[in-house]
Each structure stands twice: as C-alpha cells, then as structure tokens.
Amino acid sequence: MTPSPTSGPTAPPPDQIRFMTPTELRRRWRANDEVALLDVREEGPYSLSHPFFAVSLPLSQIELRILDLIPRRTAPVVVYDGGEGYAERAVPRIRALGYGDVSVLGGGLSGYARVGEVFRDVNVPSKAFGELVEAIRHTPSLSADEVKALIERESNLVVLDARRFEEYRTMSIPRGVSVPGGELAFRARELAPSPDTTIIVNCAGRTRSIIGTQSLINAGLPNKIYALRNGTIGWTLAGHQVERGRTARVLERPQASYANALADAKLWAERVGVAVLDAATFARHQAEAGTRTLYCLDVRTPEEYAAGHPAGFASAPGGQLVQATDEWVGVRGARLVLFDDDGVRARMTASWLKQMGWDAAIIGPDVVAPTETTIRRPRRPDLPDLGGATIGVAQLAADPTAWTIVDLARSPSYTAGHIPGAHFVLASRFSSDLSGLPNAGPIVLTSNDGAEAAFALTDARRATRRELRVLIGGTRAWTDAGQALETARHAWISTPDDVYKRPYEGTDNAAEAMQAYIDWELQLVAQLANDSVSNFHVV
C-alpha cells in the first residue's frame, strides 16, 4: 500500500518511502529553509519541464555527484520524476550514502505542476534572474547590427566576451577578448583605461551579457557600456560571421586600475549587504556545517585555483557560478562562502548571489591561505566490492567478440569514442533496454573511469540473467593500455536524451532552435512572477 504524502520530520523505517507535498516544498523555498530538490530523470527530459529550483541529478549519476552537490547528509532531500519510477529507486541509493532525510515529491512532476510553474531549459534560476535584472535596471544593450557597425567604425572600443574561455575559443565576434564574467569588474579598467572607451559585453545568449554589463555599471565604471543583445545567437541570426579559434585572453593581474576596482567593489558590496568573514565567524560556520549546509567556493580563474587555493574550497569561477549556480550548489537555503585574493571578484559575485536570495559572504587570504595545490577531485563513496565480477583490459582485448560491451558514459563521450563494438545504454533504463542487446552471452559494463559501471552493477543484475562483468578502470584504462577507440559506428540501445543540447553552445545550431531559445528567455520574467518562490531582489 502506498503511503499517503506527508511532510512530517520523523524519519521513516529504512524500507518505507516518505513523501513531501509540493505545497510544503514551495513553503520551504519561500521561507528560505534548506531543501534540495533533485530531478532523477536524465537531463533531456529535465530540460523540457521541471520546478524552478530543481537540480538535475540523474539516477545513474547519484553516487558520482551527490556528495559535492549536497555536502550535509542531514539536509532535507526531495526527489521526483515524471512517473517513470526512478524516484523510488533513488531513495534507497541516497539513503545508503548516509542521507537521513530523503523524501519523494508527492505526485511527481505532474503533481507539482498543479500548484506551481514548471520551466524549460537548464540553469533556469540564473537565467530568470538575468532577465529580471535587465527589466528592473534597464541594462543598456545594442543589437547585433548596431554592434557590428561600432566594431567597424569605432577604434576606441573593446569587446569583452563574458563566457568561459572554452566557449570563446569555439566562436567569438570580431575584436572579442576573453574576460569571463566574474573577471570583468576586476580587469575591465585595465583593458579600457579611458572613460571615453566604449565597452561591449557579449555572451552566447543573454544572461552573461546582461549580468556582465550590469556588473561594470554597478562597479562604477564611467564608460559607455552595452550588452550585445542576444549574444552570439543574435549575431548569428542577423547573418554576421563569427571567428573561430581565437585565444586572446587576459590573465595578468591588474596593476594601475586595481585600487579603484577594489574601492568601487567594496562600495557596491556594502550597499548590497555582502558580509566579509573574519576567522572567528568562518570557524563558526565550519563548526555549524553539520546543521547548516556550507559551500566553500574559490571564484578566481581555474589557473589561479590550480596554482594554490584554500583547503576545502572548490573551484567555481565567479561568472559561471552566477550563470549556473545549481551546478555547484544543490541545497536551496544553504550558506555560501566565496574566496578570492584580491577583494574584487568575490565581492561582485557575492553581490549577485545575495540578490538571488543566497546567504553569500566572502573571505580573503588573511583568513584562509591559498596553500593547497592538489586539484580537488569530485567526492565519491568507495566503490562497491565487485567480488569476481570484473574483467581487465588484457582479457577483454584478447577476445572482444566473446563479450557484449555496454558503455554507460554520457552520450557525448560515447560519440567522441568508445571501445569497438560497445553499445550505448543508460543505467537508469536497464530494465527496459538490456533486453535489446544482441547475442545471449556475458556482458561487460564500462564507463569513463569505471566508477559508474561499478555502481550500476547491482541494478544490471536485477534487469538481466546474463553474466555481468565490470571493466576495471573503464574506458580510460582501455586507452591507457594503448587500445584504440571507435568513432565511426555507434550502437544506440537507449535513446540518447541524457544530455540536453544547448542551443547557445557550439557552431552547428539550427536557426529555429536559437530563436526559440531567445523567445523563451524573454518570457521568463512573466513566468517568474507567476511562480512567486524565487526570493529574488534586484538592488
């Protein structure tokens, strides 16, 4: 008999599923209480419809990502799906990792849709916030045609590309220089020392252009500053050519302009209410991490992070943290501590997060020294004991036709290269898709490094009676041993909807998809107002 939905705090027996009603979930969001809502479907279905603060964590990725997304194992965790049965399968897996307060969203996605708005796409809170900023602050922007004309006739102009460097290198507009969004207030004065220099900020779509432009305005720059309206999407739809393979970027620390940048960042952060933590307060936050979720994030560039960062801090470049907060932070209502060693970048990043309803404060090297040089790997539980259900690369390579190889990697990784003859299967769909494999002999499970395959073995055993093995070290061990990958032939057993194809990344997007994305962003403010759970406040 299915238990009736409840939001009570009493922990259920290990074999009993507890429910949280959508109304209670929304109450917690409005009250800024801590709660994590996980969509355990694949990212493709998630991108089509989900509640506002839902975080995508597919069933097959739980063990690989949840310890970083939800660091406090006593935090309230709610899971849901669209009726596929994934949520009930997710609960025992999450509880097995030590999480004690795990519920299923009553009624699933359809139940939530009866009381709240559901949203398309990914990183929705950040994108909706960007649209709200533009609506309230009237952030100045120019069309692609207007920007092109300025670029062609105006010598006293700089174009600052606010995306990640990898995106900029894929394609950029003429004269663009890579200055990711979190770096803009720190570096823009050095690139445009004259107040007469016009500054254009661009991204792929809208959000990072808006936030980047408004960051420079908030930081007190006297220049004429404009966002490229609709970013490289708008540029492309207007029929203008992009450049490929550009590498112009600024990594040197500002010198002449630094004092002004710091002074203005302090003024703005104080106005927004960003707290600067001393050693005693940070120590108290750490001591309280068992009862209040704490995220420690280094907002500098990845290169600076690799050279030295405070122990326990994850790399979260400031512009991307504002653009895609849910990729680092899974618990709404949590406490965020941001580090830099200059006082500008953390302040400007925290000022945006505060306006997005986060409890965000900053900390500097006077409290936590950036002495750790080991790159922080994703936290994962120990791999399960597989007993004799493993196979090495040498044994598999000696007679690969004796085995049916199943690759559990994300579909872009599978497409880029897989063990010859490997079939693409999503671990969440073993029960329906393993029966579609050819032959009747033993199956070898592999994944990028073998971890996902190891965690998936138990579910695979429930879905098939065929002999199962896990490739030790996964596909990486295969290539490390000098074995070749296959790229020309793909064997799709599961529908590859595990990764949402962003219409603002890459160079092969259809015009219809790009235009639809812009149209969607433009209606987010109305949908945000109708939903009324964001706690956004634009200063």
TIDREN-92037 format. One record per atom (N, C-alpha, C, O): y, x, z. Coordinates in steps of 0.05 Angstrom, whole numbers, plus 5000, padded with zeros to 4 digits. Layout:
<atoms>
YXZ/...
</atoms>
This chain:
<atoms>
497650175000/500050005000/502550185000/502750365016/504450124983/506850294980/508750235004/509350005009/509650445018/511550395040/514150275030/514950325007/515350115046/517950005038/520150215041/519950385059/522150205024/524350405025/525650405052/526150195064/526250645062/527650675087/529250935087/528551115072/531250955102/532851195104/532751305133/534451465140/530851215148/530751305176/530151595179/528951715161/530951725202/530752005205/528052105215/527452345214/526251925223/523652005235/521952125213/521552005192/520852365218/519152495199/516452345196/515252265216/515552295171/513152145166/510652325170/510952565170/508352205173/505852365172/505752515146/506952435126/504252745145/504152915121/503352765096/504152845074/501652565099/500552425075/502152175068/501352025050/504352135081/505951885077/508551955062/509852145069/509251795042/511651835027/513851665040/513551435046/516151795046/518451655056/520451615033/520651775015/521951395035/523951335015/526751335026/527151285050/528751395009/531551355015/532651164995/532251194971/534150965004/535350774985/537650904970/539051074981/538250814945/540550914931/543150864946/544951034945/543350644960/545750584975/546150784998/548450875002/544050865011/544351065032/545051335021/546651485032/543951404998/544651654985/547551664978/548951864983/548551454967/551451444959/553151444984/555351554983/552351325006/553851335031/554151625040/556251715049/551951775038/552052055047/553952215029/555352385039/553852165003/555752314986/558652254993/560252434995/559252004998/561951925004/562852055031/565152125035/560952075050/561552185076/561452485077/561952605098/560852615055/560552905054/558253005072/558353235081/556352835078/553952915092/552253085074/552253055050/550653265086/548853425069/546553265058/545253115073/546053295033/543753185020/543353314993/545353364978/540853364985/540253474959/538653264943/536653164953/539553194919/538153004902/537053164878/538553274863/534353174876/533053324855/531753144835/530252964842/532453184810/531153044787/528853224779/529253434768/526353124783/524053294778/522853244751/520553334745/524253104733/523453094705/524253354691/525553524703/523553384666/524553614651/527453574645/528553354647/528753794636/531653794633/532553604610/534653484611/530853574589/531553404567/532053114576/534153004572/530052984589/530452714600/532752704620/534252514621/532952904637/535152914657/537852904642/539652764652/538153044620/540753054606/541552784594/543852744588/539652604591/540152344579/541252144600/542651964592/540452184626/541251984646/540552084673/538252144679/542552104691/542052184719/544452114736/546652084726/544052084763/546252034781/548152274781/547452494773/550552234791/552752424789/552052704800/552352904787/551052714825/550552964838/547653054837/546753224852/546052934819/543253014816/543053294805/544553364787/541253444815/540753724806/538053724792/536053614801/537953854768/535453864753/533654084764/534354314764/531254004773/529254184782/526554074774/525253924790/525654134750/523054024740/520754084759/520754284772/518853904759/516553924776/515254204774/514454324794/514954304749/513654554745/515254794754/514155014756/517854754761/519554984769/520154984799/521655154808/518954794814/519754774842/519355034857/521255124870/517055154856/516555394872/518355624862/518855814878/519155624837/520655844826/523555844833/524856044833/524655604840/527555584843/528555454869/530855494876/526855304882/527955134904/528955304928/530755214942/527755534933/528555684957/531455784955/532855804975/532455834931/535255904927/536955664926/539255654936/536055454912/537655214909/538055074936/540254964941/536055074953/536154934979/535255135000/532855135008/536955315010/536055525028/535355435056/533755565070/536455205064/535755105091/533454905089/533754695076/531254965102/528854805098/528854555115/526954395114/530854515131/531154265146/533254085133/533853865143/534354165110/536354005096/534953755085/532653765077/536353525084/535153285072/534853315041/536753375027/532453275032/531853305003/530753034993/528952915005/531952944971/531052694959/530352754930/531752894916/527952654921/527052704894/526752434879/526352234892/526952444853/526552204837/525652274809/525852504801/524752074795/524052104767/524751844753/526051664764/523751814728/524351564713/521951384711/521651224693/520151404731/517751244731/515251384722/513151264719/515351654718/513051804707/511051874729/508851954723/511851854755/510151934777/510552214786/509152314803/512552354775/513052634783/514052654812/513352844826/515652464820/516852484847/514752484869/514852644887/512752314867/510652304887/509052564886/507952654907/508752694863/507352954862/509153174873/508053374883/511753144871/513553354880/513653374911/513953584922/513453144924/513853134953/511953324967/512853494983/509253314963/507553494978/507953794970/507553964987/508853844946/509354124938/511754234953/511854464962/513854064956/516254144970/515654175000/516554365013/514153985011/513454005040/511754245045/512054375066/510054325026/508354555030/509954815032/508955015043/512354815022/514155045024/515755055050/517355235054/515254855067/516654855093/518954665096/520254665117/519454495076/521654305078/520654055093/518653945086/522053985114/521053775132/522253495127/521153305136/524453485112/525853225109/525953165079/527953215066/523753065068/523453015039/522952725034/521052615046/524552595017/524252315011/524252274981/524952444965/523252044973/523351954945/525651744944/525951574961/527251754922/529351564918/528151294911/526751264891/528651094928/527550824925/528250714897/530650694890/526250624882/526750504856/527150704834/527450634810/527250974840/527651174820/530251154805/532251044816/530351254781/532751254765/533750964760/536150914762/531950784753/532850514747/533950374771/535750214770/532750434795/533750314819/536550414826/538250264834/537050674821/539650784826/541750654807/543950594815/540950624781/542750514761/543750234768/545750154756/542350094785/543349824793/545649834812/547049634815/546150064825/548350084845/550350294838/552550304850/549650484820/551550704814/551450774784/549650694770/553450924776/553551014749/551451224743/550851384761/550351234719/548651454711/550151604688/551551474672/549751864687/551352034670/549552184650/547252244656/550652254627/549352414607/550052714611/551852774626/548652884597/549153174595/548453314620/547053214638/549453564623/548753734646/551353844658/553453834646/551153944683/553554044698/555753834699/558153894696/554953584702/556853354699/559153364720/561453324712/558653414746/560853414765/563053614756/565453544758/562353844747/564354044739/565953944715/568353984713/564553834695/565853744671/567653504677/569853484666/566753324693/568353084700/570853184716/573053074712/570453374733/572753484748/574853604729/577253564732/573953754709/575753874690/577453654675/579853694671/576153444668/577553224654/579653094673/581753014665/578853074699/580752954718/583153134722/585353034725/582653404723/584853584726/586853554703/589253544707/585853534678/587653504656/589153244657/591553234651/587853034666/589152774667/591352764688/593452644684/590952904710/592852894732/595053104729/597453054734/594253354720/596253564718/597453584690/599253754686/596553424672/597553434644/597453724633/599453824622/595153844637/594754124628/595454144599/594254004582/597254334591/598154344563/595854454545/594354634553/595754344522/593654424502/594854404474/596754254469/593554544456/594354534428/591854484411/589654564419/592154354388/589854304371/589054564357/590454764358/586654554345/585654794330/587654874308/588055114304/588654684294/590554744272/593054884283/594055074271/594054784306/596454904318/595955184328/597555364324/593655224340/592955494350/592555684326/593355914327/591255594305/590855764282/593455854270/593856084263/595355674269/598055744258/599455944276/600656134266/599155914302/600356104321/599156384317/600456584316/596456384316/595056644313/595956784288/596157034288/596456644266/597056764241/599956854239/600657044225/601756724255/604656804251/605856934276/607957064274/604556914299/605757004324/604557264333/602057274338/606057474334/604957734343/604857754374/603157884385/606757624387/606857634416/605157414428/606257224440/602557444425/600657234434/598057364441/597157554428/596757264462/594057354469/592157114471/593056894479/589757144462/587656934464/585557024483/584257234479/585256874505/583456944526/581056754525/581356514529/578656864521/576256704519/574956684547/574056884558/574956444558/574156404586/571156364590/570256314613/569556394569/566656354572/565356604582/566656814586/562756594587/561156834593/561257024569/561556934546/561057284574/561257484553/559157434532/559657474508/556757344540/554657304520/555357084501/554757104477/556656874510/557556654493/559756754474/559756694450/561656904485/563757024469/562657194446/563657184424/560657364453/559557544433/558157384411/558057474388/557057154417/555656994397/557656894376/557156904352/559956794386/562056704367/564656684382/564656624406/566856734369/569556724381/571556654360/570956664336/573956584369/576156534350/577656794345/577556974362/579156814324/580657064318/582457144341/583756984355/582557404346/584257544366/583257484395/584657564414/580957354398/580057294424/579057544439/577857714427/579657544465/578657754483/577157614505/577957414516/574857734512/573157604533/574357654561/574557884570/575157434574/576157444601/574957194615/576256984616/572457204625/571256974637/573056844658/574656974671/572756574660/574656414675/575456514702/577756494709/573556604718/574156704744/575856954745/576857034766/576057084722/577557334720/580457284710/582157474712/581057044701/583657004687/586057064705/587857214697/586156944729/588556994746/588757284755/590857374761/586457414756/586357694764/587357884743/588658084749/586857814717/587358004695/589457924675/590358094660/590257674675/591957574653/594657714652/595757774630/595857774675/598457914675/598258194663/600258284651/595958314666/595658584654/595458564624/596358744610/594258344614/593958314585/596558194573/596958224549/598058054588/600557934578/602857994598/603757824613/603658254599/605658334620/608458214616/609958194635/609058124591/611658004586/611457704590/609557574580/613357584604/613357284606/613857144580/613556904578/614657294559/615157174533/612557154517/612557034495/610357274526/607857264511/606556994515/606156894537/605756874493/604356614493/601356674499/600256854487/600156514516/597356544523/595856304515/596556074521/593656344500/591756134492/589156184507/588156404507/588155984520/585655994534/583655824519/584155584514/581355934513/579355774499/576555794511/575955994525/574955594507/572155604514/570555474492/571455464469/568155374498/566555254477/567254964472/567354864450/567854814494/568654534492/571354484505/573354544493/571254374529/573854304541/574154414570/576354514577/572054414586/572354454615/573554724622/575554734636/572454944612/573355204619/576055264608/577655424619/576755144585/579455174574/581555044593/583655154599/580854804601/582654654619/582954804646/585254854655/580754864659/580854994685/582155264683/583655344700/581555414661/582755684658/585755664654/587155824667/586655484637/589555454633/590955374658/592955484665/589755174672/591055074697/590855294719/592655304736/588855464718/588755684738/591155864735/592355944754/591855934710/594056114705/596755974713/598556104723/596955714708/599355574716/599455564747/601655614758/597255494760/597155494789/597855764801/599055784822/596955974787/597456244797/600256344792/600856574799/601856184780/604756244778/605656404754/607856494754/603956434734/604856584710/607056424696/606856184693/609156564688/611456424676/611156374646/612956254633/609056474634/608656464605/608256174595/607755994611/608556144569/607555904556/604555934554/603456124543/603055744566/600155764568/598955504557/599855284566/597055524539/595855284527/592755314526/591755534522/591455094530/588555084525/588155024495/589654864483/586155154483/585255074456/583854814460/581554804470/585054594450/583854334454/581154314441/580854354417/579154244457/576354214449/575054474441/572854474429/576254704447/574954964446/573955034418/574954944397/571755194418/570655274392/569455044377/569155044353/568654824392/567754584378/570054474361/569654414338/572354434373/574654334358/575454514336/576254424314/575254774340/575854974320/574054944296/574854944273/571454914302/569454894280/569754624266/569554614241/570154404281/570454144268/572954134250/573053974232/574954294256/577354304240/576954474215/578754494198/574554594211/573954744187/574755034188/574755164167/575455134212/576255414214/573855594220/571855504232/573955844212/571756024215/571856164242/573956234253/569456204253/569156364278/568356644271/567256694249/568856824289/567957104286/565457144303/565057014323/563757324295/561157374308/560957674316/561957854302/559757714339/559157984348/561458134360/561358384363/563657994367/565958134379/565158234407/563558114421/566358464415/565658574441/568158644458/567958784478/570558544449/572958604464/572958474491/572958224493/572958634512/573058524539/574558714557/575058944550/575358614580/576958774598/575458794625/574958594638/574659034631/573159084656/574759254676/574059264700/576759394666/578359554685/579959384704/580859164697/580259474728/581659324748/584659334743/585659544735/586059114746/588959114741/590359304760/589559344783/592559424750/594059614766/596859504771/597559424793/598559514750/601359444753/601759154762/603659094777/599958984753/600358694759/598958594784/599158364792/597358774797/595658684818/597158554842/596358344852/599258684851/600758584874/601758304870/601558134888/602858254846/603857984840/601557784839/601757554848/599357864826/597057684824/595957604852/595357374857/595857804870/594857744897/596757564912/595957384926/599357624910/601357464925/601257174916/601356994932/601057124890/601056854880/598456714886/598456474891/596256854885/593656734892/593656654921/592556444928/594856814939/595056734967/596656484971/595856304986/598956464957/600656234959/599155984951/599255774965/597755994928/596355764918/594055684936/593655454942/592455884945/590155824962/591055704988/589655524999/593155794999/594255685024/595055395020/594655225037/596255334997/597055064991/594654874989/594754644998/592454974978/590054804974/588554785001/587054595005/588854985018/587454985044/584955155045/583055095060/584955375030/582655555030/582755735054/584755865059/580655735070/580555895094/579556175088/577856215070/580656375102/579856655100/578256715126/579356695147/575756785123/573956815146/574257095158/574357295144/574457105185/574257355199/571357405207/569657235202/570757635219/568057705225/566757505244/564357435241/568257415264/567057235284/566356965271/564256845277/568156865254/567556605241/565256625222/563556445221/565056835207/562856865189/560256895204/558156785196/560257045226/557857065243/557056795254/554656735256/558956625260/558256355270/557056195247/555156045252/558156215223/556956075201/554056165196/552355995191/553556415198/550856515194/548956415216/546656345211/550056405241/548356315263/547756015261/545655925270/549555865247/549155575244/547655505219/547255275213/546755715204/545455655178/542855495180/541955385161/541755485204/539355325208/539955025211/538154865208/542454955216/543254675219/545354595199/545954355195/546654785186/548654725165/548154915142/548355165145/547554815119/546754985096/549055165088/551355085086/548355415084/550355625078/549555765052/547355865049/551455785033/551155935009/553156165009/555556125013/552256415005/553956645004/553956754975/551856824965/556256754963/556456794934/558557004927/560856984937/557857194911/559657404902/560757324874/559157294855/563357274873/564457154849/565557354829/566857274809/565157604834/566057814815/564257824790/562457664787/564758014773/563158034748/560358134755/559858254776/558358074738/555658174742/555558474744/553958584759/557258614729/557258904730/558159004758/556959194769/560258884769/561158964796/559058894817/558559044836/557758664814/555658584832/553458794832/552458874853/552658884808/550459074806/551159344819/549459484829/553759414818/554659664829/554659664859/554559874872/554859434871/554959404900/555959134909/558059044901/554459004927/555158744936/554258714966/552558864975/555358524980/554558485008/551658385009/550758224993/550158475029/547458395033/547358085036/548857975051/545457965023/545057675025/546757505007/546557265007/548557634991/550257484973/549057484945/548057684935/549057244932/548057214905/550357254885/552657194892/549757344861/551757374840/552357094828/550656964818/554957014829/555756754819/558656794808/560556714821/558956904784/561656954773/563356694774/562456484767/565856734783/567456504791/567756284771/567656054777/568256364746/568656164725/566255994721/566455744717/563856114720/561455964717/560755804741/559555584739/561455904765/560955754790/562455484789/561355284798/564955494780/566455244778/565355064755/565254824758/564555194733/563555044710/560754924714/560154714703/559155054731/556354964734/555455004763/553455144768/556854884781/556354924810/553454864817/552255004834/552354664804/549654574811/547454774802/545154734809/548154984788/546155184781/545755384804/543755524805/547655384823/547355554847/546955394873/545555484891/548255164874/548455014899/547054744896/547854574880/544854704911/543254454908/543954244929/543154014925/545354324950/545754134973/548654054973/550454214979/549253804966/551953704967/552653684997/551053595013/555153765004/555953765031/555554025045/556254055069/554554225031/553954485043/556454655047/558654575038/556154875060/558355065065/558055295046/555855405043/560355375032/560355595013/562155815023/564455765031/561256065021/562856295028/562956475003/560856554993/565356524993/565656684968/566756954974/568656984990/565657154962/566557434966/567757554941/566857504918/569957704944/570857894925/572058134940/572258124964/572858334925/574058564938/576958604930/578158824933/578258384920/580958404910/582758184922/585158204921/581557964932/583057754944/584157544924/585257344933/583757594898/584857404878/582657214869/582956974869/580457334860/578357174847/577056974866/576656744858/576357054890/575156874908/577056644916/576256414918/579656714920/581556514927/581856304905/581856064910/582056394880/582456204858/579956034854/580155794849/577656154856/575156004853/574855804876/574255564871/575355894900/575155704923/577155484922/576555264931/579455534910/581455324908/580455094891/581054864896/578955164870/577854944853/575554804868/575354564867/573854964881/571554834895/572554654917/571354444922/574654734931/575754554952/576654294940/576154074951/577954304917/578854054904/576453884893/576753644889/574154014890/571753874882/570253764906/568053664902/571353784929/570053674953/568253854968/566853774986/568154114961/566454304974/567854434998/570254474997/566354495019/567354645041/567154945034/565155075041/569155045020/569155325010/571155495024/573455415026/570355725032/572055925045/571556195032/569656225016/573256395038/572956655026/572656875047/573356835070/571657095038/571157325056/571557575039/571057585015/572457795053/573058035039/571558275049/569958245068/571958515038/570458755046/571158845074/569659015084/573258745086/573858815114/571758685133/571558775155/570358485123/568358345140/565558415130/563758465147/565058405104/562458465093/562658675071/563858625050/561758905076/562059125057/560059095034/557759035039/560959155010/559159124986/557459374983/557859534964/555659425001/554059665001/551259634989/549859824985/550359384985/547759334974/547659364944/549359234930/545859524934/545759564905/543259444892/542959434867/541359364908/538959244898/539658964886/540858794900/538858914861/539458654849/537758444864/535358464866/539058234873/537758024888/535957854869/537057724851/533357864873/531557704856/531457424867/531957374891/530657234850/530356954860/528256954882/526157084880/528856794902/526956774925/524656594916/525056374905/522256684922/519856524915/517856554938/517756754952/516156344942/513956374961/511956574950/511856634927/510156654968/508056834959/506256684939/505856444942/505256824920/503456704901/500856604915/499956734933/499756384906/497356284918/494956474913/494956624894/493056464931/490556614927/488956484905/487956264908/488556624883/487156514860/484256574860/482756494842/483356724880/480556794880/479756944855/480957134848/477556844843/476656974818/477756844793/476856914771/479656664796/480656524772/482856674758/484956554751/482456924753/484457084739/483157234716/480657264715/484857334698/483857494676/485957704671/488357644672/485157944664/487058164657/487658174628/486258054612/489758314621/490558344593/488358464576/487758374554/487058674587/484958804571/482658624564/481658624542/481858464583/479558274578/480358064558/478757994540/482857954561/483757754542/484057874514/483257744494/485158104512/485658234486/483058314472/482958324448/480958364488/478458454476/477158234460/475758284440/477557974468/476357754453/478057504457/477157314470/480457504445/482257274450/481257014439/481956804450/479557014419/478556764408/476556624427/475956394422/475656764447/473856634467/475256454486/474056314502/477956464485/479556324505/481556144491/482456204469/482255914503/484455754494/486855824512/486755764536/488855934500/491156034515/493355814517/494155704497/494255764541/496355564547/498755714558/498555844579/501055684544/503455824553/505255614567/505955414555/505955664592/507655484608/510555564608/512155444623/511355764593/514155844592/515955624582/514955424570/518555644588/520455454576/520355484546/519855694535/520855264532/520455254503/522155464488/521055574468/524655534495/525955744480/524556014483/524456174463/523356074506/521856324509/519356314492/518656514480/517956094492/515556064476/516256104446/514856234431/518455984437/519256004409/519956294402/519356384380/521256434421/522056714416/519656894413/519857104399/517456824425/515056994422/512956924443/513656904467/510456894435/508256824453/505756974445/505557084423/503856984463/501357104457/500056964432/500056724431/499057114413/498056994389/495956774395/494056814411/496456544383/494556314387/495256144411/493855944415/497256214427/497856064451/499055794445/500555764425/498255594460/499255324457/501455264478/501155344501/503555124470/505655044489/504854794504/504454584491/504754814530/504154574547/505954584571/506354794583/507154354578/508754334603/506854274626/505254084624/507154424647/505354384670/505554104682/503654004693/507953984680/508353714691/506653504676/506153284686/505753574652/504253384635/501353464631/500153374611/500253614649/497453694646/495653454643/493853454626/496153244659/494253014659/494052884632/491952774626/496152884617/496152754591/495652954568/494552874547/496553204571/496653384548/494353594547/493753684525/493153664569/490953854568/488653754551/487253914538/488353494550/486153384534/486653424504/484853394488/489153484497/489853524469/489253804459/489753864435/488353984476/487754254468/485254254450/483454094454/485154444431/482754464415/480454604430/480854714451/478054584419/475654714430/474954594457/476154404466/472854704469/471954604494/471354824514/470154784535/472155074507/471555304523/473655344545/475255174550/473555584558/475355644580/478255664572/478955734549/480055604590/482955604586/484255834602/483455874625/486055974590/487756174603/490556074605/491756004585/491656054630/494455984634/496156234636/495456424650/498356234621/500256454623/503056334625/503556094619/504956494635/507856424636/509256694634/508056904631/511856684636/513456934632/512357164648/511757374637/512257134675/511257344692/508657274706/507757414724/507557044700/505056954712/505356784736/503456654745/507856764748/508256614772/507856314768/506456184783/509256204748/509055914743/506155844737/505155634746/504656014723/501855954717/500255954742/498455784745/500756134761/499256144786/499755894802/497855784813/502255804804/502855564819/501755314806/501255114819/501355324779/500455084765/497455054765/496454854756/495955254774/493055244772/491855004786/490054874775/492754934809/491654704824/491954454808/490054294806/494354404796/494754164780/492954164755/491953954747/492554404744/490954414720/488054344727/486654214711/487154434750/484354364758/483954064762/481853954757/486053924770/485953634773/485753494745/484753274743/486753634725/487053504698/484853564679/484553424659/483253764684/481053834666/478653954680/478954064702/476353924668/473954044679/473254314666/471354444674/474854394647/474454644634/474954884653/476654864671/473555104648/474055344665/476955424661/478055414639/478255514683/481055594682/481455874693/480255944713/483056024680/483856294689/486856314687/488156184671/488056494703/490956554702/491156844693/489957024704/492856894672/493257164663/494957324683/497157244689/493757534694/495157694714/497657824702/497557964682/499957764714/502557874704/503757724681/505957784672/502257524671/503357354650/503957494624/502857714618/505657364608/506257474581/507657744582/507357904564/509157784604/510458044607/508458264609/508758484598/506258224624/504158424626/502858474599/502158704593/502658264583/501458294556/503158484539/502158664526/505858444539/507558614523/507858894535/507959094521/507858904562/507959174575/505459344567/505659584567/503259214561/500859354553/500859424523/498859524513/503059364510/503359434481/502259234462/501959284439/501558994472/500458784455/502758634442/504958604453/502358544418/504358414402/504558114409/502657994418/506958004404/507357714407/507457584379/507957724359/506957324379/507057174354/509657004354/510356884374/511057004331/513556854329/513456644306/515056454306/511756684287/511856524263/510456254266/511156054254/508356244283/506755994286/506955894314/506756044333/507455634316/507755504343/505755274344/505355124325/504555244367/502655024372/503654854395/503154914418/505154644388/506354474408/504354254416/503754074401/503354274441/501754064452/503453864467/503253624463/505253964484/507253794497/509753774480/510453964466/511153554482/513753524469/515753724482/516053714507/517053894467/518754104479/521553994487/523554074475/521553814507/524053704516/524853814544/526253694559/523754054549/524254174576/526954304578/527854354601/528254364556/530854494556/532754334538/532154284515/535054254549/537054104535/538554294516/539654494526/538754224491/540254384472/543254324474/544054104466/544754504486/547554464489/549054464462/548654654447/550654254456/551954254430/554354434429/555754444409/554954584451/557254764452/556355054454/558055224457/553755114452/552855384452/551255444426/550055264415/551455694417/550155764392/551855694368/554055594371/550755744345/552355714320/551055524300/551955504277/548955384309/547555204290/547654914298/545854764292/549854834311/550054554320/551154374298/552954444283/550054134297/550953934277/553653834285/554253794308/555353774265/558053674270/557953414286/559653364303/555953244280/555752984294/555253034324/556352894341/553553224330/552953284358/555353394373/555953324396/556853564359/559253684372/561353464377/562653464398/561853294357/563853084360/562952894382/564652794398/560352824383/559452644404/559852764432/560452614451/559453024434/559953154460/562853134468/563353064491/564653184450/567553164457/568252874464/569652824484/567252684449/567752404455/566652334483/567952184498/564352444490/563152384517/564952504539/565452374559/565852754535/567552874556/570152704560/571052674583/571252604539/573752454541/573552194557/575552094567/571152084559/570851834575/569851884603/569451694618/569652144611/568552194638/570352104660/569452024681/572952114657/574852034678/574451744685/574451674708/574151574664/573651294669/571051244684/570951084703/568951384675/566351354688/566451464717/565151344735/567851674721/568151794748/569451594766/568651564789/571551464757/572951264774/571151034780/571350924803/569550954762/567750724766/565550784786/564550604800/564851044788/562651114806/563551154835/562051074853/565751274839/567151294865/565551444887/565751374910/564051654879/562651814900/563452104900/562352254916/565352184883/565752474879/567252614901/566652844906/569152474915/570852614935/572552824922/573353014935/573152804896/574952994883/577852934891/578652704896/579453144894/582353114899/583753334886/583653564894/585253274865/586753484850/589453524863/591053344865/589953774871/592453844884/594553884862/596853954869/
</atoms>
